[in-house]
């Protein structure tokens, strides 16, 4: 390629002009290609971060559901109002986490369907917690323990955990795919940069060689004219 460009540039001024434009054109194409690849790399990284965010909120909902369970059970046993505050705070966080998961996965019908299931289960679990807290406030410990032995709240918690695990498993698969895509884009960006640099440098070197050849040709022409002038001077002497 380098020899071809050098020969092309040495043919005529028009060819030299054509070759002189190649480095600039290569740089423009390189800049455009790199900008596109960089945008794709940033986009891929953002999707990776998005998936991490979804998984973080799944973990938060799971954790706060467990704290809600602990707060309710603590109040059932001790009647300590601090456990009521713990349960109330956990419930607020669970509801907020569910809304956030809805928003973050609105482009995924499968996840939205899982969230429909989770909404129903969590809603039922919150209702049973409210019932248990109300029962604890008006009845004795024996009544509360008898109600707890029925295991309705435990079954709902298991169902909620299972649905959250399904949501997280889907996000793990997405994360692996998105990380692989980001790595492919990054590798392609490196290859494009290296290839574009080689093309631009080759064109620039070819132009320099062509200009050097043109300069030597001009020098020879000047020398030839000088020699011809001397011959004419001698002939006229």
C-alpha positions in Angstrom: 0.0 0.0 0.0 2.8 2.4 0.9 4.6 1.8 -2.4 1.4 2.2 -4.3 0.7 5.6 -2.7 4.3 6.7 -3.3 4.1 5.8 -7.0 0.7 7.5 -7.3 1.9 10.7 -5.7 5.0 10.8 -8.0 3.0 10.8 -11.2 1.6 14.3 -11.4 0.6 17.3 -9.2 -3.0 16.2 -9.4 -2.0 12.7 -8.1 0.1 14.4 -5.3 -2.9 16.5 -4.3 -5.0 13.3 -4.2 -2.5 11.5 -2.0 -2.2 14.6 0.2 -5.9 14.4 1.0 -5.6 10.7 2.1 -4.1 11.4 5.6 -6.8 14.0 6.4 -9.5 11.7 5.1 -8.1 8.8 7.1 -8.1 10.9 10.3 -11.7 12.0 9.7 -12.8 8.5 9.2 -10.7 7.3 12.2 -12.3 10.0 14.4 -15.8 9.1 13.3 -15.3 5.4 13.7 -13.7 5.9 17.1 -16.5 8.2 18.2 -19.1 5.6 17.2 -17.3 2.8 18.9 -16.8 4.9 22.0 -20.5 5.6 22.1 -21.3 1.9 21.8 -18.8 1.1 24.6 -20.4 3.8 26.9 -23.9 2.4 26.1 -22.8 -1.1 26.8 -21.2 0.0 30.1 -24.4 1.8 31.1 -26.5 -1.3 30.6 -24.0 -3.2 32.8 -24.5 -0.6 35.5 -28.2 -0.7 35.0 -28.2 -4.5 35.6 -26.1 -4.0 38.8 -28.7 -1.4 39.9 -31.6 -3.8 39.4 -29.8 -6.6 41.3 -29.0 -4.1 44.2 -32.7 -3.3 44.5 -33.7 -7.0 44.4 -31.3 -7.5 47.3 -32.7 -4.5 49.1 -36.3 -5.8 48.8 -35.2 -9.2 50.0 -33.3 -7.8 53.0 -36.1 -5.4 54.0 -38.7 -8.1 53.8 -36.7 -10.2 56.2 -36.4 -7.1 58.5 -40.2 -6.6 58.3 -40.6 -10.3 59.4 -38.1 -9.8 62.3 -39.8 -6.6 63.4 -43.3 -8.1 63.4 -42.1 -11.3 65.3 -40.2 -9.1 67.7 -43.3 -7.1 68.5 -45.5 -10.3 68.8 -43.1 -11.6 71.5 -42.1 -8.5 73.4 -44.7 -5.8 72.7 -41.8 -3.4 72.3 -42.8 -0.5 70.1 -39.3 -0.3 68.7 -40.1 -3.4 66.7 -43.1 -1.6 65.3 -40.9 1.2 64.1 -38.5 -1.4 62.5 -41.4 -3.1 60.7 -42.9 0.2 59.5 -39.6 1.4 58.1 -39.0 -2.0 56.4 -42.4 -1.8 54.8 -41.8 1.6 53.4 -38.5 0.5 51.9 -40.1 -2.6 50.4 -42.8 -0.6 48.7 -40.3 1.9 47.4 -38.0 -0.9 46.2 -40.8 -2.5 44.3 -41.7 0.7 42.6 -38.0 1.2 41.6 -37.8 -2.4 40.2 -41.0 -1.6 38.2 -39.3 1.4 36.7 -35.9 -0.2 36.0 -37.4 -3.2 34.3 -40.2 -1.6 32.3 -38.5 -2.7 29.0 -38.6 -6.3 30.1 -42.0 -8.0 29.9 -40.8 -11.2 31.6 -39.5 -9.2 34.6 -42.7 -7.2 34.7 -44.7 -10.5 34.9 -42.5 -11.7 37.8 -43.0 -8.4 39.5 -46.8 -8.9 39.1 -46.4 -12.1 41.0 -44.2 -10.5 43.6 -46.6 -7.6 44.1 -49.4 -10.0 44.9 -47.3 -12.1 47.3 -45.7 -9.1 49.0 -49.1 -7.4 49.3 -50.5 -10.5 51.0 -47.5 -10.8 53.3 -48.0 -7.1 54.3 -51.7 -7.8 55.0 -50.8 -10.7 57.2 -48.2 -8.7 59.1 -50.8 -5.9 59.7 -53.3 -8.5 60.9 -50.7 -10.0 63.2 -49.7 -6.7 64.6 -53.4 -5.7 65.2 -54.0 -9.1 66.9 -51.0 -8.6 69.1 -52.3 -5.2 70.2 -55.7 -6.6 71.3 -55.1 -10.2 72.2 -52.8 -12.2 74.3 -49.5 -13.9 73.4 -51.1 -17.3 73.2 -53.6 -16.1 70.5 -50.7 -14.6 68.5 -48.6 -17.7 68.8 -51.5 -19.9 67.7 -52.0 -17.6 64.7 -48.3 -17.8 63.8 -48.3 -21.6 64.0 -50.6 -21.6 61.0 -47.6 -20.6 58.9 -49.4 -18.3 56.5 -46.8 -15.6 56.7 -43.9 -18.1 56.4 -45.4 -19.6 53.2 -45.8 -16.1 51.7 -42.2 -15.2 52.6 -40.9 -18.3 50.9 -42.9 -17.5 47.8 -41.6 -13.9 47.8 -38.0 -15.1 48.2 -38.4 -17.6 45.3 -39.8 -14.9 43.0 -37.0 -12.5 44.0 -34.5 -15.3 43.2 -36.1 -15.7 39.8 -35.8 -12.0 39.1 -32.2 -12.0 40.2 -31.3 -15.0 38.1 -32.7 -13.3 35.0 -30.6 -10.2 35.8 -27.5 -12.3 36.3 -27.9 -13.8 32.9 -28.4 -10.3 31.4 -25.3 -9.1 33.3 -23.1 -11.8 31.8 -24.4 -11.1 28.3 -24.0 -7.3 28.7 -20.5 -7.6 30.2 -19.5 -9.8 27.2 -20.9 -7.3 24.8 -19.0 -4.4 26.5 -15.8 -6.4 26.3 -16.3 -7.1 22.6 -17.0 -3.4 21.9 -13.9 -2.4 23.8 -11.7 -4.9 21.9 -13.2 -3.6 18.6 -12.5 -0.1 19.6 -8.8 -0.9 20.2 -8.6 -2.7 16.9 -10.2 0.2 15.0 -7.9 2.7 16.7 -4.8 0.6 15.8 -5.9 0.1 12.2 -6.8 3.7 11.7 -3.5 4.9 13.1 -1.6 2.5 10.8 -3.6 3.8 7.7 -3.1 7.5 8.7 0.6 7.0 9.3 1.1 5.1 6.1 -0.7 7.8 4.1 1.4 10.5 5.7 4.6 8.6 5.1 3.7 8.0 1.5 3.0 11.7 1.1 6.3 12.6 2.5 8.1 10.2 0.2 6.2 11.6 -2.7 7.1 15.1 -1.8 10.7 14.2 -1.4 10.7 12.5 -4.8 9.0 15.6 -6.3 11.6 17.8 -4.7 14.4 15.7 -6.1 12.8 15.9 -9.6 12.5 19.6 -9.3 16.2 19.9 -8.3 17.2 17.8 -11.2 15.2 20.0 -13.5 16.8 23.1 -12.1 20.2 21.5 -12.5 19.4 20.5 -16.1 18.3 24.1 -16.9 21.4 25.5 -15.3 23.5 23.1 -17.4 21.6 24.1 -20.5 22.1 27.7 -19.7 25.9 27.2 -19.4 26.0 25.4 -22.7 24.2 28.2 -24.4 26.6 30.7 -22.8 29.6 28.8 -24.1 28.0 28.5 -27.5 27.5 32.3 -27.7 30.9 33.1 -26.3 
